[in-house]
C-alpha cells in the first residue's frame, strides 16, 4: 500500500480567496442570506482562482464517469482529489462549505473545460433560455 504525501506549501489554498464567502455562510446561520448573494460570491471566488465559474461551461461536457465521480465525493475523498490537483479545500475552521463546487471547478480544469469557447457556448445557452421565457425581450450580459 502506498501513501501519497502532499506539500501543503505548494497547494493553492482556496480559503485565501473565499474569506467573504465564508463570512456569508457564517452570517447565514444567524440571519437569512439570499441564495443569489451566495452564488455571486461563490462565482467571484471561482473567477479569482480559475478565471472561470461554473456558469462558464455546461455540465453536459462532463462524462457520465465524471458525474459519478463527483456524486461519490465525501469530504475526505474531495480533500485527496483536490490536493492531487494542487488545491487545498480547508480553512482555519475545517472543510470549506462549498467544497463540492470547488471540486467541480477542479475537475473542469483537469478536463480542459475552462475555455473561452465553452464560456461563449454557455452564455449563448443561458441567453437562449431567457429569450424563450415569456415577457423577456432582451438579455443584458455583464462582461
C-alpha positions as CSV (number, residue, x, y, z in Angstrom):
1,X,0.0,0.0,0.0
2,X,1.4,3.4,-1.0
3,X,0.8,6.6,0.8
4,X,0.7,9.9,-1.0
5,X,2.1,12.9,0.7
6,X,1.3,16.5,-0.4
7,X,3.4,19.5,0.2
8,X,0.9,21.8,1.8
9,X,3.0,24.8,0.9
10,X,2.7,24.0,-2.8
11,X,-1.1,23.8,-2.7
12,X,-3.4,26.7,-3.8
13,X,-5.3,27.5,-0.6
14,X,-8.8,28.3,-1.9
15,X,-9.7,29.6,1.6
16,X,-7.5,32.6,0.9
17,X,-9.8,33.6,-1.9
18,X,-13.0,32.6,-0.1
19,X,-12.9,34.8,3.0
20,X,-16.0,36.8,2.0
21,X,-17.9,33.7,1.1
22,X,-17.0,32.0,4.4
23,X,-18.3,35.1,6.2
24,X,-21.5,35.0,4.3
25,X,-22.0,31.3,5.2
26,X,-21.3,32.2,8.9
27,X,-23.8,35.1,8.7
28,X,-26.4,32.8,7.2
29,X,-26.5,30.8,10.4
30,X,-27.8,33.9,12.2
31,X,-29.9,35.6,9.5
32,X,-31.3,34.8,6.1
33,X,-28.9,35.4,3.2
34,X,-30.2,35.5,-0.3
35,X,-29.1,32.4,-2.3
36,X,-28.2,34.7,-5.2
37,X,-25.8,36.6,-3.0
38,X,-24.0,33.4,-2.0
39,X,-24.0,32.2,-5.7
40,X,-22.5,35.5,-6.8
41,X,-19.8,35.3,-4.1
42,X,-19.0,31.7,-5.0
43,X,-18.6,32.6,-8.6
44,X,-16.3,35.5,-7.6
45,X,-14.1,33.1,-5.7
46,X,-14.0,30.7,-8.7
47,X,-13.1,33.6,-11.0
48,X,-10.4,34.7,-8.7
49,X,-8.9,31.2,-8.6
50,X,-9.5,29.8,-12.1
51,X,-10.7,32.8,-14.2
52,X,-14.0,31.0,-14.7
53,X,-17.1,30.0,-12.8
54,X,-19.5,27.0,-13.0
55,X,-21.8,29.1,-15.2
56,X,-19.0,29.4,-17.8
57,X,-19.3,25.8,-19.1
58,X,-22.0,23.2,-19.4
59,X,-22.2,20.3,-17.1
60,X,-23.1,18.2,-20.2
61,X,-19.4,18.5,-21.1
62,X,-18.6,16.1,-18.2
63,X,-18.7,12.4,-18.9
64,X,-21.0,10.0,-17.1
65,X,-18.0,8.8,-15.2
66,X,-17.1,12.3,-14.2
67,X,-20.7,12.9,-12.9
68,X,-20.5,9.6,-11.0
69,X,-17.1,10.6,-9.5
70,X,-18.4,14.0,-8.4
71,X,-21.5,12.4,-6.9
72,X,-19.4,9.9,-5.0
73,X,-17.3,12.5,-3.2
74,X,-17.3,13.0,0.5
75,X,-15.1,15.5,2.4
76,X,-12.2,13.1,2.7
77,X,-12.2,12.0,-0.9
78,X,-12.6,15.6,-2.0
79,X,-9.6,16.7,0.0
80,X,-7.4,14.0,-1.5
81,X,-8.7,14.7,-5.1
82,X,-8.2,18.5,-4.7
83,X,-4.7,18.1,-3.2
84,X,-3.7,15.8,-6.0
85,X,-4.6,18.6,-8.4
86,X,-2.8,21.2,-6.3
87,X,-5.6,22.7,-4.2
88,X,-6.4,22.9,-0.5
89,X,-10.1,22.8,0.5
90,X,-9.6,23.6,4.2
91,X,-9.7,26.8,6.1
92,X,-9.0,27.6,9.8
93,X,-12.3,26.0,10.8
94,X,-12.2,22.9,8.7
95,X,-13.6,22.0,5.2
96,X,-14.8,24.9,3.1
97,X,-18.6,24.9,2.9
98,X,-18.6,24.9,-0.9
99,X,-16.0,22.1,-1.3
100,X,-18.2,20.2,-3.8
101,X,-18.4,23.2,-6.1
102,X,-14.7,23.7,-5.9
103,X,-14.2,20.0,-6.9
104,X,-16.5,20.7,-9.8
105,X,-14.2,23.5,-10.9
106,X,-11.0,21.5,-10.3
107,X,-12.4,18.6,-12.4
108,X,-13.4,21.1,-15.2
109,X,-9.8,22.5,-15.1
110,X,-8.4,19.0,-15.3
111,X,-10.6,18.1,-18.2
112,X,-9.7,21.2,-20.1
113,X,-13.2,22.7,-20.0
114,X,-12.2,26.1,-18.8
115,X,-12.0,27.7,-22.3
116,X,-13.3,30.9,-23.9
117,X,-15.2,28.7,-26.4
118,X,-17.0,26.9,-23.7
119,X,-17.8,30.2,-21.9
120,X,-19.3,31.6,-25.1
121,X,-21.4,28.5,-25.7
122,X,-22.6,28.5,-22.1
123,X,-23.5,32.2,-22.4
124,X,-25.4,31.6,-25.6
125,X,-27.3,28.7,-24.0
126,X,-28.3,31.0,-21.0
127,X,-29.3,33.8,-23.3
128,X,-31.4,31.4,-25.4
129,X,-33.1,30.1,-22.3
130,X,-34.0,33.6,-21.1
131,X,-35.2,34.7,-24.6
132,X,-37.7,31.8,-24.8
133,X,-39.2,32.9,-21.5
134,X,-42.5,34.9,-21.7
135,X,-42.1,38.7,-21.4
136,X,-38.4,38.7,-22.0
137,X,-37.3,41.0,-24.8
138,X,-33.6,41.0,-24.3
139,X,-30.7,39.8,-22.2
140,X,-28.0,42.1,-20.8
141,X,-24.7,40.4,-20.2
142,X,-22.1,41.9,-17.9
143,X,-18.6,41.3,-19.1
